[in-house]
Amino acid sequence: MVRAFKISQIEQGKLNEPTQFVGGSYYLLSAPPIAHAVEVAAEFVDKHKPEIGGYFVAYDDGYYSYSPASAFEGGYTRI
């Protein structure tokens, strides 16, 4: 079981905004009606290469990942 949302926007964090991530950050946002926003390290974006329409995935052990829409929708069922 995972928690996830479909990414509707990817925004780079502003240089003058405080962040916990060395090297900068990005915000992954979901579409309304239930809007989510998650700040991730620039390293996450470099590694996973998230795209709009794909899914931000959070596992129970605290690991975060990205899944393309076709892989996520073909492998998971909503409960």
Distance bins in CASP14 RR format, pairs under 12 A and 6 or more apart:
PFRMAT RR
TARGET T0000
AUTHOR 0000-0000-0000
RMODE 2
METHOD distances of the structure
MODEL  1
1 57 0 0 0 0 0 1 0 0 0 0 0
1 58 0 0 0 0 0 1 0 0 0 0 0
1 59 0 0 0 0 1 0 0 0 0 0 0
1 60 1 0 0 1 0 0 0 0 0 0 0
1 61 0 0 0 0 0 1 0 0 0 0 0
1 76 0 0 0 0 1 0 0 0 0 0 0
1 77 0 0 0 0 0 1 0 0 0 0 0
1 78 0 0 0 0 0 1 0 0 0 0 0
1 79 1 0 0 1 0 0 0 0 0 0 0
2 55 0 0 0 0 1 0 0 0 0 0 0
2 56 0 0 0 0 0 1 0 0 0 0 0
2 57 1 0 1 0 0 0 0 0 0 0 0
2 58 1 0 0 1 0 0 0 0 0 0 0
2 59 1 0 1 0 0 0 0 0 0 0 0
2 60 1 0 0 1 0 0 0 0 0 0 0
2 61 0 0 0 0 0 1 0 0 0 0 0
2 62 0 0 0 0 0 1 0 0 0 0 0
2 63 0 0 0 0 1 0 0 0 0 0 0
2 64 0 0 0 0 0 1 0 0 0 0 0
2 65 0 0 0 0 1 0 0 0 0 0 0
2 66 0 0 0 0 0 1 0 0 0 0 0
2 67 0 0 0 0 1 0 0 0 0 0 0
2 72 0 0 0 0 1 0 0 0 0 0 0
2 75 0 0 0 0 0 1 0 0 0 0 0
2 76 1 0 0 1 0 0 0 0 0 0 0
2 77 0 0 0 0 0 1 0 0 0 0 0
2 78 0 0 0 0 0 1 0 0 0 0 0
2 79 0 0 0 0 0 1 0 0 0 0 0
3 30 0 0 0 0 0 1 0 0 0 0 0
3 36 0 0 0 0 1 0 0 0 0 0 0
3 38 0 0 0 0 0 1 0 0 0 0 0
3 55 0 0 0 0 0 1 0 0 0 0 0
3 56 0 0 0 0 1 0 0 0 0 0 0
3 57 1 0 0 1 0 0 0 0 0 0 0
3 58 1 0 1 0 0 0 0 0 0 0 0
3 59 0 0 0 0 1 0 0 0 0 0 0
3 60 0 0 0 0 1 0 0 0 0 0 0
3 61 0 0 0 0 0 1 0 0 0 0 0
3 62 0 0 0 0 1 0 0 0 0 0 0
3 63 0 0 0 0 0 1 0 0 0 0 0
3 64 0 0 0 0 1 0 0 0 0 0 0
3 65 0 0 0 0 0 1 0 0 0 0 0
3 76 0 0 0 0 0 1 0 0 0 0 0
3 78 0 0 0 0 0 1 0 0 0 0 0
3 79 0 0 0 0 0 1 0 0 0 0 0
4 28 0 0 0 0 0 1 0 0 0 0 0
4 30 0 0 0 0 1 0 0 0 0 0 0
4 36 0 0 0 0 1 0 0 0 0 0 0
4 38 0 0 0 0 0 1 0 0 0 0 0
4 50 0 0 0 0 0 1 0 0 0 0 0
4 53 0 0 0 0 0 1 0 0 0 0 0
4 54 0 0 0 0 1 0 0 0 0 0 0
4 55 1 0 1 0 0 0 0 0 0 0 0
4 56 1 0 0 1 0 0 0 0 0 0 0
4 57 1 0 1 0 0 0 0 0 0 0 0
4 58 1 0 0 1 0 0 0 0 0 0 0
4 59 0 0 0 0 1 0 0 0 0 0 0
4 64 0 0 0 0 0 1 0 0 0 0 0
4 65 0 0 0 0 1 0 0 0 0 0 0
4 66 0 0 0 0 1 0 0 0 0 0 0
4 67 1 0 0 1 0 0 0 0 0 0 0
4 69 0 0 0 0 0 1 0 0 0 0 0
4 71 0 0 0 0 0 1 0 0 0 0 0
4 72 1 0 0 1 0 0 0 0 0 0 0
4 73 0 0 0 0 0 1 0 0 0 0 0
4 75 0 0 0 0 0 1 0 0 0 0 0
4 76 1 0 0 1 0 0 0 0 0 0 0
4 77 0 0 0 0 0 1 0 0 0 0 0
4 78 0 0 0 0 1 0 0 0 0 0 0
4 79 0 0 0 0 0 1 0 0 0 0 0
5 28 0 0 0 0 1 0 0 0 0 0 0
5 29 0 0 0 0 1 0 0 0 0 0 0
5 30 1 0 1 0 0 0 0 0 0 0 0
5 31 0 0 0 0 1 0 0 0 0 0 0
5 32 0 0 0 0 0 1 0 0 0 0 0
5 34 0 0 0 0 1 0 0 0 0 0 0
5 35 0 0 0 0 1 0 0 0 0 0 0
5 36 1 0 1 0 0 0 0 0 0 0 0
5 37 0 0 0 0 1 0 0 0 0 0 0
5 38 0 0 0 0 1 0 0 0 0 0 0
5 50 0 0 0 0 0 1 0 0 0 0 0
5 53 0 0 0 0 0 1 0 0 0 0 0
5 54 0 0 0 0 1 0 0 0 0 0 0
5 55 1 0 0 1 0 0 0 0 0 0 0
5 56 1 0 1 0 0 0 0 0 0 0 0
5 57 0 0 0 0 1 0 0 0 0 0 0
5 58 0 0 0 0 1 0 0 0 0 0 0
5 64 0 0 0 0 0 1 0 0 0 0 0
5 66 0 0 0 0 0 1 0 0 0 0 0
5 67 0 0 0 0 0 1 0 0 0 0 0
5 69 0 0 0 0 0 1 0 0 0 0 0
5 72 0 0 0 0 0 1 0 0 0 0 0
5 78 0 0 0 0 0 1 0 0 0 0 0
6 28 0 0 0 0 0 1 0 0 0 0 0
6 29 0 0 0 0 0 1 0 0 0 0 0
6 30 1 0 0 1 0 0 0 0 0 0 0
6 31 1 0 0 1 0 0 0 0 0 0 0
6 32 0 0 0 0 0 1 0 0 0 0 0
6 34 0 0 0 0 0 1 0 0 0 0 0
6 35 0 0 0 0 0 1 0 0 0 0 0
6 36 0 0 0 0 1 0 0 0 0 0 0
6 50 0 0 0 0 0 1 0 0 0 0 0
6 51 0 0 0 0 0 1 0 0 0 0 0
6 52 0 0 0 0 1 0 0 0 0 0 0
6 53 1 0 1 0 0 0 0 0 0 0 0
6 54 1 0 0 1 0 0 0 0 0 0 0
6 55 1 0 1 0 0 0 0 0 0 0 0
6 56 0 0 0 0 1 0 0 0 0 0 0
6 57 0 0 0 0 0 1 0 0 0 0 0
6 66 0 0 0 0 0 1 0 0 0 0 0
6 67 0 0 0 0 0 1 0 0 0 0 0
6 68 0 0 0 0 0 1 0 0 0 0 0
6 69 1 0 0 1 0 0 0 0 0 0 0
6 72 0 0 0 0 1 0 0 0 0 0 0
6 73 0 0 0 0 1 0 0 0 0 0 0
6 76 0 0 0 0 0 1 0 0 0 0 0
6 78 0 0 0 0 0 1 0 0 0 0 0
7 26 0 0 0 0 0 1 0 0 0 0 0
7 27 0 0 0 0 0 1 0 0 0 0 0
7 28 1 0 1 0 0 0 0 0 0 0 0
7 29 1 0 0 1 0 0 0 0 0 0 0
7 30 1 0 0 1 0 0 0 0 0 0 0
7 31 0 0 0 0 1 0 0 0 0 0 0
7 35 0 0 0 0 0 1 0 0 0 0 0
7 36 0 0 0 0 1 0 0 0 0 0 0
7 37 0 0 0 0 0 1 0 0 0 0 0
7 38 0 0 0 0 1 0 0 0 0 0 0
7 40 0 0 0 0 0 1 0 0 0 0 0
7 45 0 0 0 0 0 1 0 0 0 0 0
7 48 0 0 0 0 0 1 0 0 0 0 0
7 49 0 0 0 0 0 1 0 0 0 0 0
7 50 1 0 1 0 0 0 0 0 0 0 0
7 51 1 0 0 1 0 0 0 0 0 0 0
7 52 1 0 1 0 0 0 0 0 0 0 0
7 53 1 0 1 0 0 0 0 0 0 0 0
7 54 1 0 1 0 0 0 0 0 0 0 0
7 55 1 0 0 1 0 0 0 0 0 0 0
7 56 1 0 1 0 0 0 0 0 0 0 0
7 57 0 0 0 0 0 1 0 0 0 0 0
7 66 0 0 0 0 1 0 0 0 0 0 0
7 67 0 0 0 0 0 1 0 0 0 0 0
7 68 0 0 0 0 0 1 0 0 0 0 0
7 69 0 0 0 0 1 0 0 0 0 0 0
7 72 0 0 0 0 0 1 0 0 0 0 0
8 27 0 0 0 0 0 1 0 0 0 0 0
8 28 0 0 0 0 1 0 0 0 0 0 0
8 29 1 0 1 0 0 0 0 0 0 0 0
8 30 1 0 1 0 0 0 0 0 0 0 0
8 31 1 1 0 0 0 0 0 0 0 0 0
8 32 0 0 0 0 1 0 0 0 0 0 0
8 33 0 0 0 0 0 1 0 0 0 0 0
8 34 0 0 0 0 0 1 0 0 0 0 0
8 35 0 0 0 0 1 0 0 0 0 0 0
8 36 0 0 0 0 1 0 0 0 0 0 0
8 37 0 0 0 0 0 1 0 0 0 0 0
8 50 0 0 0 0 0 1 0 0 0 0 0
8 51 0 0 0 0 0 1 0 0 0 0 0
8 52 1 0 0 1 0 0 0 0 0 0 0
8 53 1 0 0 1 0 0 0 0 0 0 0
8 54 0 0 0 0 1 0 0 0 0 0 0
8 55 0 0 0 0 0 1 0 0 0 0 0
8 56 0 0 0 0 0 1 0 0 0 0 0
8 69 0 0 0 0 0 1 0 0 0 0 0
9 26 0 0 0 0 0 1 0 0 0 0 0
9 27 1 0 0 1 0 0 0 0 0 0 0
9 28 1 0 0 1 0 0 0 0 0 0 0
9 29 1 0 1 0 0 0 0 0 0 0 0
9 30 0 0 0 0 1 0 0 0 0 0 0
9 31 0 0 0 0 1 0 0 0 0 0 0
9 32 0 0 0 0 0 1 0 0 0 0 0
9 35 0 0 0 0 1 0 0 0 0 0 0
9 36 0 0 0 0 0 1 0 0 0 0 0
9 37 0 0 0 0 1 0 0 0 0 0 0
9 38 0 0 0 0 0 1 0 0 0 0 0
9 50 0 0 0 0 0 1 0 0 0 0 0
9 51 0 0 0 0 0 1 0 0 0 0 0
9 52 1 0 0 1 0 0 0 0 0 0 0
9 53 0 0 0 0 1 0 0 0 0 0 0
9 54 0 0 0 0 0 1 0 0 0 0 0
9 56 0 0 0 0 0 1 0 0 0 0 0
10 25 0 0 0 0 0 1 0 0 0 0 0
10 26 1 0 1 0 0 0 0 0 0 0 0
10 27 1 0 0 1 0 0 0 0 0 0 0
10 28 1 0 1 0 0 0 0 0 0 0 0
10 29 1 0 0 1 0 0 0 0 0 0 0
10 30 0 0 0 0 0 1 0 0 0 0 0
10 37 0 0 0 0 0 1 0 0 0 0 0
10 38 0 0 0 0 0 1 0 0 0 0 0
10 39 0 0 0 0 0 1 0 0 0 0 0
10 40 0 0 0 0 1 0 0 0 0 0 0
10 42 0 0 0 0 0 1 0 0 0 0 0
10 44 0 0 0 0 0 1 0 0 0 0 0
10 45 1 0 0 1 0 0 0 0 0 0 0
10 48 0 0 0 0 0 1 0 0 0 0 0
10 49 0 0 0 0 0 1 0 0 0 0 0
10 50 1 0 0 1 0 0 0 0 0 0 0
10 51 1 0 0 1 0 0 0 0 0 0 0
10 52 1 0 0 1 0 0 0 0 0 0 0
10 53 0 0 0 0 1 0 0 0 0 0 0
10 54 0 0 0 0 0 1 0 0 0 0 0
10 56 0 0 0 0 1 0 0 0 0 0 0
10 66 0 0 0 0 0 1 0 0 0 0 0
11 17 0 0 0 0 0 1 0 0 0 0 0
11 25 0 0 0 0 1 0 0 0 0 0 0
11 26 1 0 0 1 0 0 0 0 0 0 0
11 27 1 0 1 0 0 0 0 0 0 0 0
11 28 0 0 0 0 1 0 0 0 0 0 0
11 29 1 0 0 1 0 0 0 0 0 0 0
11 37 0 0 0 0 1 0 0 0 0 0 0
11 38 0 0 0 0 0 1 0 0 0 0 0
11 39 0 0 0 0 1 0 0 0 0 0 0
11 40 0 0 0 0 0 1 0 0 0 0 0
11 45 0 0 0 0 0 1 0 0 0 0 0
11 50 0 0 0 0 0 1 0 0 0 0 0
11 52 0 0 0 0 0 1 0 0 0 0 0
12 19 0 0 0 0 0 1 0 0 0 0 0
12 21 0 0 0 0 0 1 0 0 0 0 0
12 23 0 0 0 0 0 1 0 0 0 0 0
12 24 0 0 0 0 1 0 0 0 0 0 0
12 25 1 0 0 1 0 0 0 0 0 0 0
12 26 1 0 1 0 0 0 0 0 0 0 0
12 27 1 0 0 1 0 0 0 0 0 0 0
12 28 0 0 0 0 0 1 0 0 0 0 0
12 39 0 0 0 0 0 1 0 0 0 0 0
12 40 0 0 0 0 0 1 0 0 0 0 0
12 41 0 0 0 0 0 1 0 0 0 0 0
12 42 0 0 0 0 1 0 0 0 0 0 0
12 45 0 0 0 0 1 0 0 0 0 0 0
13 19 1 0 0 1 0 0 0 0 0 0 0
13 21 0 0 0 0 1 0 0 0 0 0 0
13 23 0 0 0 0 0 1 0 0 0 0 0
13 24 1 0 0 1 0 0 0 0 0 0 0
13 25 1 0 1 0 0 0 0 0 0 0 0
13 26 1 0 0 1 0 0 0 0 0 0 0
13 27 1 0 0 1 0 0 0 0 0 0 0
13 28 0 0 0 0 0 1 0 0 0 0 0
13 29 0 0 0 0 0 1 0 0 0 0 0
13 37 0 0 0 0 0 1 0 0 0 0 0
13 39 1 0 0 1 0 0 0 0 0 0 0
13 40 0 0 0 0 0 1 0 0 0 0 0
13 41 0 0 0 0 0 1 0 0 0 0 0
13 42 0 0 0 0 1 0 0 0 0 0 0
13 45 0 0 0 0 0 1 0 0 0 0 0
14 24 0 0 0 0 1 0 0 0 0 0 0
14 25 0 0 0 0 1 0 0 0 0 0 0
14 26 0 0 0 0 0 1 0 0 0 0 0
14 27 0 0 0 0 1 0 0 0 0 0 0
14 39 0 0 0 0 0 1 0 0 0 0 0
15 23 0 0 0 0 0 1 0 0 0 0 0
15 24 0 0 0 0 1 0 0 0 0 0 0
15 25 0 0 0 0 0 1 0 0 0 0 0
15 42 0 0 0 0 0 1 0 0 0 0 0
16 24 0 0 0 0 0 1 0 0 0 0 0
17 24 0 0 0 0 1 0 0 0 0 0 0
17 25 0 0 0 0 1 0 0 0 0 0 0
17 26 0 0 0 0 0 1 0 0 0 0 0
17 27 0 0 0 0 1 0 0 0 0 0 0
17 39 0 0 0 0 1 0 0 0 0 0 0
18 24 0 0 0 0 0 1 0 0 0 0 0
18 25 0 0 0 0 0 1 0 0 0 0 0
18 39 0 0 0 0 0 1 0 0 0 0 0
19 25 1 0 1 0 0 0 0 0 0 0 0
19 26 0 0 0 0 1 0 0 0 0 0 0
19 27 0 0 0 0 0 1 0 0 0 0 0
19 39 1 0 0 1 0 0 0 0 0 0 0
19 40 0 0 0 0 0 1 0 0 0 0 0
19 41 0 0 0 0 1 0 0 0 0 0 0
19 42 0 0 0 0 1 0 0 0 0 0 0
20 39 1 0 0 1 0 0 0 0 0 0 0
20 40 0 0 0 0 0 1 0 0 0 0 0
20 41 0 0 0 0 1 0 0 0 0 0 0
21 27 0 0 0 0 0 1 0 0 0 0 0
21 38 0 0 0 0 0 1 0 0 0 0 0
21 39 1 0 0 1 0 0 0 0 0 0 0
21 40 1 0 0 1 0 0 0 0 0 0 0
21 41 1 0 1 0 0 0 0 0 0 0 0
21 42 1 0 0 1 0 0 0 0 0 0 0
21 43 1 0 0 1 0 0 0 0 0 0 0
21 44 0 0 0 0 1 0 0 0 0 0 0
21 45 0 0 0 0 0 1 0 0 0 0 0
21 46 0 0 0 0 0 1 0 0 0 0 0
22 41 1 0 0 1 0 0 0 0 0 0 0
22 42 0 0 0 0 1 0 0 0 0 0 0
22 43 0 0 0 0 1 0 0 0 0 0 0
23 40 0 0 0 0 0 1 0 0 0 0 0
23 41 1 0 0 1 0 0 0 0 0 0 0
23 42 1 0 1 0 0 0 0 0 0 0 0
23 43 1 0 0 1 0 0 0 0 0 0 0
23 44 0 0 0 0 0 1 0 0 0 0 0
23 45 0 0 0 0 0 1 0 0 0 0 0
23 46 0 0 0 0 0 1 0 0 0 0 0
24 39 0 0 0 0 1 0 0 0 0 0 0
24 40 0 0 0 0 1 0 0 0 0 0 0
24 41 1 0 0 1 0 0 0 0 0 0 0
24 42 1 0 1 0 0 0 0 0 0 0 0
24 43 0 0 0 0 1 0 0 0 0 0 0
24 44 0 0 0 0 0 1 0 0 0 0 0
24 45 0 0 0 0 1 0 0 0 0 0 0
24 46 0 0 0 0 0 1 0 0 0 0 0
25 37 0 0 0 0 0 1 0 0 0 0 0
25 38 0 0 0 0 1 0 0 0 0 0 0
25 39 1 0 1 0 0 0 0 0 0 0 0
25 40 1 0 0 1 0 0 0 0 0 0 0
25 41 1 0 1 0 0 0 0 0 0 0 0
25 42 1 0 0 1 0 0 0 0 0 0 0
25 43 0 0 0 0 1 0 0 0 0 0 0
25 44 0 0 0 0 1 0 0 0 0 0 0
25 45 0 0 0 0 1 0 0 0 0 0 0
25 46 0 0 0 0 0 1 0 0 0 0 0
26 37 0 0 0 0 0 1 0 0 0 0 0
26 38 0 0 0 0 1 0 0 0 0 0 0
26 39 1 0 0 1 0 0 0 0 0 0 0
26 40 1 0 1 0 0 0 0 0 0 0 0
26 41 1 0 0 1 0 0 0 0 0 0 0
26 42 1 0 0 1 0 0 0 0 0 0 0
26 43 0 0 0 0 0 1 0 0 0 0 0
26 44 1 0 0 1 0 0 0 0 0 0 0
26 45 1 0 1 0 0 0 0 0 0 0 0
26 46 0 0 0 0 1 0 0 0 0 0 0
26 47 0 0 0 0 0 1 0 0 0 0 0
26 48 0 0 0 0 0 1 0 0 0 0 0
26 49 0 0 0 0 0 1 0 0 0 0 0
26 50 0 0 0 0 1 0 0 0 0 0 0
26 56 0 0 0 0 0 1 0 0 0 0 0
26 66 0 0 0 0 0 1 0 0 0 0 0
27 35 0 0 0 0 0 1 0 0 0 0 0
27 36 0 0 0 0 0 1 0 0 0 0 0
27 37 1 0 1 0 0 0 0 0 0 0 0
27 38 1 0 0 1 0 0 0 0 0 0 0
27 39 1 0 1 0 0 0 0 0 0 0 0
27 40 1 0 0 1 0 0 0 0 0 0 0
27 41 0 0 0 0 0 1 0 0 0 0 0
27 42 0 0 0 0 0 1 0 0 0 0 0
27 44 0 0 0 0 0 1 0 0 0 0 0
27 45 0 0 0 0 0 1 0 0 0 0 0
27 50 0 0 0 0 0 1 0 0 0 0 0
27 56 0 0 0 0 0 1 0 0 0 0 0
28 35 0 0 0 0 0 1 0 0 0 0 0
28 36 0 0 0 0 1 0 0 0 0 0 0
28 37 1 0 0 1 0 0 0 0 0 0 0
28 38 1 0 1 0 0 0 0 0 0 0 0
28 39 0 0 0 0 1 0 0 0 0 0 0
28 40 1 0 0 1 0 0 0 0 0 0 0
28 41 0 0 0 0 0 1 0 0 0 0 0
28 44 0 0 0 0 1 0 0 0 0 0 0
28 45 0 0 0 0 1 0 0 0 0 0 0
28 48 0 0 0 0 0 1 0 0 0 0 0
28 50 1 0 0 1 0 0 0 0 0 0 0
28 51 0 0 0 0 0 1 0 0 0 0 0
28 52 0 0 0 0 1 0 0 0 0 0 0
28 53 0 0 0 0 0 1 0 0 0 0 0
28 54 0 0 0 0 1 0 0 0 0 0 0
28 55 0 0 0 0 1 0 0 0 0 0 0
28 56 1 0 1 0 0 0 0 0 0 0 0
28 57 0 0 0 0 0 1 0 0 0 0 0
28 58 0 0 0 0 0 1 0 0 0 0 0
28 64 0 0 0 0 1 0 0 0 0 0 0
28 65 0 0 0 0 0 1 0 0 0 0 0
28 66 0 0 0 0 1 0 0 0 0 0 0
29 35 1 0 0 1 0 0 0 0 0 0 0
29 36 1 0 0 1 0 0 0 0 0 0 0
29 37 1 0 1 0 0 0 0 0 0 0 0
29 38 0 0 0 0 1 0 0 0 0 0 0
29 39 0 0 0 0 0 1 0 0 0 0 0
29 40 0 0 0 0 0 1 0 0 0 0 0
29 50 0 0 0 0 0 1 0 0 0 0 0
29 52 0 0 0 0 1 0 0 0 0 0 0
29 53 0 0 0 0 0 1 0 0 0 0 0
29 56 0 0 0 0 1 0 0 0 0 0 0
30 36 1 0 1 0 0 0 0 0 0 0 0
30 37 1 0 0 1 0 0 0 0 0 0 0
30 38 0 0 0 0 1 0 0 0 0 0 0
30 52 0 0 0 0 0 1 0 0 0 0 0
30 53 0 0 0 0 1 0 0 0 0 0 0
30 54 0 0 0 0 0 1 0 0 0 0 0
30 55 0 0 0 0 1 0 0 0 0 0 0
30 56 1 0 0 1 0 0 0 0 0 0 0
31 37 0 0 0 0 0 1 0 0 0 0 0
31 52 0 0 0 0 1 0 0 0 0 0 0
31 53 0 0 0 0 1 0 0 0 0 0 0
31 54 0 0 0 0 0 1 0 0 0 0 0
36 55 0 0 0 0 0 1 0 0 0 0 0
36 56 0 0 0 0 1 0 0 0 0 0 0
36 58 0 0 0 0 0 1 0 0 0 0 0
37 56 0 0 0 0 0 1 0 0 0 0 0
38 44 0 0 0 0 1 0 0 0 0 0 0
38 45 0 0 0 0 0 1 0 0 0 0 0
38 50 0 0 0 0 0 1 0 0 0 0 0
38 55 0 0 0 0 0 1 0 0 0 0 0
38 56 1 0 1 0 0 0 0 0 0 0 0
38 57 0 0 0 0 0 1 0 0 0 0 0
38 58 0 0 0 0 1 0 0 0 0 0 0
38 64 1 0 0 1 0 0 0 0 0 0 0
38 65 0 0 0 0 0 1 0 0 0 0 0
38 66 0 0 0 0 0 1 0 0 0 0 0
39 45 0 0 0 0 0 1 0 0 0 0 0
39 56 0 0 0 0 0 1 0 0 0 0 0
39 64 0 0 0 0 0 1 0 0 0 0 0
40 46 0 0 0 0 0 1 0 0 0 0 0
40 47 0 0 0 0 1 0 0 0 0 0 0
40 48 0 0 0 0 1 0 0 0 0 0 0
40 50 0 0 0 0 1 0 0 0 0 0 0
40 56 1 0 0 1 0 0 0 0 0 0 0
40 57 0 0 0 0 0 1 0 0 0 0 0
40 58 0 0 0 0 0 1 0 0 0 0 0
40 64 1 0 0 1 0 0 0 0 0 0 0
40 65 0 0 0 0 0 1 0 0 0 0 0
40 66 0 0 0 0 1 0 0 0 0 0 0
41 47 0 0 0 0 1 0 0 0 0 0 0
41 48 0 0 0 0 0 1 0 0 0 0 0
41 64 0 0 0 0 1 0 0 0 0 0 0
42 48 0 0 0 0 0 1 0 0 0 0 0
42 50 0 0 0 0 0 1 0 0 0 0 0
43 49 0 0 0 0 0 1 0 0 0 0 0
43 64 0 0 0 0 0 1 0 0 0 0 0
44 50 1 0 0 1 0 0 0 0 0 0 0
44 56 0 0 0 0 1 0 0 0 0 0 0
44 57 0 0 0 0 0 1 0 0 0 0 0
44 63 0 0 0 0 0 1 0 0 0 0 0
44 64 1 0 0 1 0 0 0 0 0 0 0
44 65 0 0 0 0 1 0 0 0 0 0 0
44 66 1 0 0 1 0 0 0 0 0 0 0
45 51 0 0 0 0 0 1 0 0 0 0 0
45 56 0 0 0 0 0 1 0 0 0 0 0
45 64 0 0 0 0 0 1 0 0 0 0 0
45 66 0 0 0 0 1 0 0 0 0 0 0
46 66 0 0 0 0 0 1 0 0 0 0 0
47 64 0 0 0 0 0 1 0 0 0 0 0
47 65 0 0 0 0 1 0 0 0 0 0 0
47 66 0 0 0 0 1 0 0 0 0 0 0
48 54 0 0 0 0 0 1 0 0 0 0 0
48 55 0 0 0 0 0 1 0 0 0 0 0
48 56 0 0 0 0 1 0 0 0 0 0 0
48 57 0 0 0 0 1 0 0 0 0 0 0
48 63 0 0 0 0 0 1 0 0 0 0 0
48 64 0 0 0 0 1 0 0 0 0 0 0
48 65 1 0 0 1 0 0 0 0 0 0 0
48 66 1 1 0 0 0 0 0 0 0 0 0
48 67 0 0 0 0 1 0 0 0 0 0 0
48 68 0 0 0 0 0 1 0 0 0 0 0
49 65 0 0 0 0 0 1 0 0 0 0 0
49 66 1 0 0 1 0 0 0 0 0 0 0
49 67 0 0 0 0 0 1 0 0 0 0 0
49 68 0 0 0 0 1 0 0 0 0 0 0
50 56 1 0 0 1 0 0 0 0 0 0 0
50 57 0 0 0 0 0 1 0 0 0 0 0
50 64 0 0 0 0 0 1 0 0 0 0 0
50 65 0 0 0 0 1 0 0 0 0 0 0
50 66 1 0 1 0 0 0 0 0 0 0 0
50 67 0 0 0 0 1 0 0 0 0 0 0
50 68 0 0 0 0 1 0 0 0 0 0 0
50 69 0 0 0 0 0 1 0 0 0 0 0
50 72 0 0 0 0 0 1 0 0 0 0 0
51 66 0 0 0 0 1 0 0 0 0 0 0
51 67 0 0 0 0 0 1 0 0 0 0 0
51 68 1 0 0 1 0 0 0 0 0 0 0
51 69 0 0 0 0 1 0 0 0 0 0 0
51 70 0 0 0 0 0 1 0 0 0 0 0
51 72 0 0 0 0 0 1 0 0 0 0 0
52 66 0 0 0 0 0 1 0 0 0 0 0
52 68 0 0 0 0 0 1 0 0 0 0 0
52 69 0 0 0 0 1 0 0 0 0 0 0
53 66 0 0 0 0 0 1 0 0 0 0 0
53 67 0 0 0 0 0 1 0 0 0 0 0
53 68 0 0 0 0 1 0 0 0 0 0 0
53 69 1 0 1 0 0 0 0 0 0 0 0
53 70 0 0 0 0 0 1 0 0 0 0 0
53 71 0 0 0 0 0 1 0 0 0 0 0
53 72 0 0 0 0 1 0 0 0 0 0 0
53 73 0 0 0 0 0 1 0 0 0 0 0
54 65 0 0 0 0 0 1 0 0 0 0 0
54 66 1 0 0 1 0 0 0 0 0 0 0
54 67 1 0 0 1 0 0 0 0 0 0 0
54 68 1 0 1 0 0 0 0 0 0 0 0
54 69 1 0 1 0 0 0 0 0 0 0 0
54 70 0 0 0 0 1 0 0 0 0 0 0
54 71 0 0 0 0 1 0 0 0 0 0 0
54 72 1 0 0 1 0 0 0 0 0 0 0
54 73 0 0 0 0 1 0 0 0 0 0 0
55 64 0 0 0 0 0 1 0 0 0 0 0
55 65 0 0 0 0 1 0 0 0 0 0 0
55 66 1 0 0 1 0 0 0 0 0 0 0
55 67 1 0 1 0 0 0 0 0 0 0 0
55 68 1 0 0 1 0 0 0 0 0 0 0
55 69 1 0 0 1 0 0 0 0 0 0 0
55 70 0 0 0 0 0 1 0 0 0 0 0
55 71 0 0 0 0 1 0 0 0 0 0 0
55 72 1 0 1 0 0 0 0 0 0 0 0
55 73 0 0 0 0 1 0 0 0 0 0 0
55 74 0 0 0 0 0 1 0 0 0 0 0
55 75 0 0 0 0 0 1 0 0 0 0 0
55 76 0 0 0 0 1 0 0 0 0 0 0
55 78 0 0 0 0 0 1 0 0 0 0 0
56 63 0 0 0 0 0 1 0 0 0 0 0
56 64 1 0 0 1 0 0 0 0 0 0 0
56 65 1 0 0 1 0 0 0 0 0 0 0
56 66 1 0 0 1 0 0 0 0 0 0 0
56 67 0 0 0 0 1 0 0 0 0 0 0
56 68 0 0 0 0 0 1 0 0 0 0 0
56 69 0 0 0 0 0 1 0 0 0 0 0
56 72 0 0 0 0 1 0 0 0 0 0 0
57 63 0 0 0 0 1 0 0 0 0 0 0
57 64 1 0 0 1 0 0 0 0 0 0 0
57 65 1 0 1 0 0 0 0 0 0 0 0
57 66 1 0 0 1 0 0 0 0 0 0 0
57 67 1 0 1 0 0 0 0 0 0 0 0
57 68 0 0 0 0 0 1 0 0 0 0 0
57 69 0 0 0 0 0 1 0 0 0 0 0
57 71 0 0 0 0 0 1 0 0 0 0 0
57 72 1 0 0 1 0 0 0 0 0 0 0
57 75 0 0 0 0 0 1 0 0 0 0 0
57 76 0 0 0 0 1 0 0 0 0 0 0
58 64 1 0 1 0 0 0 0 0 0 0 0
58 65 0 0 0 0 1 0 0 0 0 0 0
58 66 0 0 0 0 0 1 0 0 0 0 0
58 67 0 0 0 0 0 1 0 0 0 0 0
59 65 1 0 0 1 0 0 0 0 0 0 0
59 67 0 0 0 0 0 1 0 0 0 0 0
59 76 0 0 0 0 0 1 0 0 0 0 0
65 71 0 0 0 0 0 1 0 0 0 0 0
65 72 0 0 0 0 1 0 0 0 0 0 0
66 72 0 0 0 0 1 0 0 0 0 0 0
67 73 0 0 0 0 1 0 0 0 0 0 0
67 74 0 0 0 0 1 0 0 0 0 0 0
67 75 0 0 0 0 1 0 0 0 0 0 0
67 76 0 0 0 0 1 0 0 0 0 0 0
68 74 0 0 0 0 0 1 0 0 0 0 0
68 75 0 0 0 0 0 1 0 0 0 0 0
69 75 0 0 0 0 0 1 0 0 0 0 0
69 76 0 0 0 0 0 1 0 0 0 0 0
70 76 0 0 0 0 0 1 0 0 0 0 0
72 78 0 0 0 0 0 1 0 0 0 0 0
END
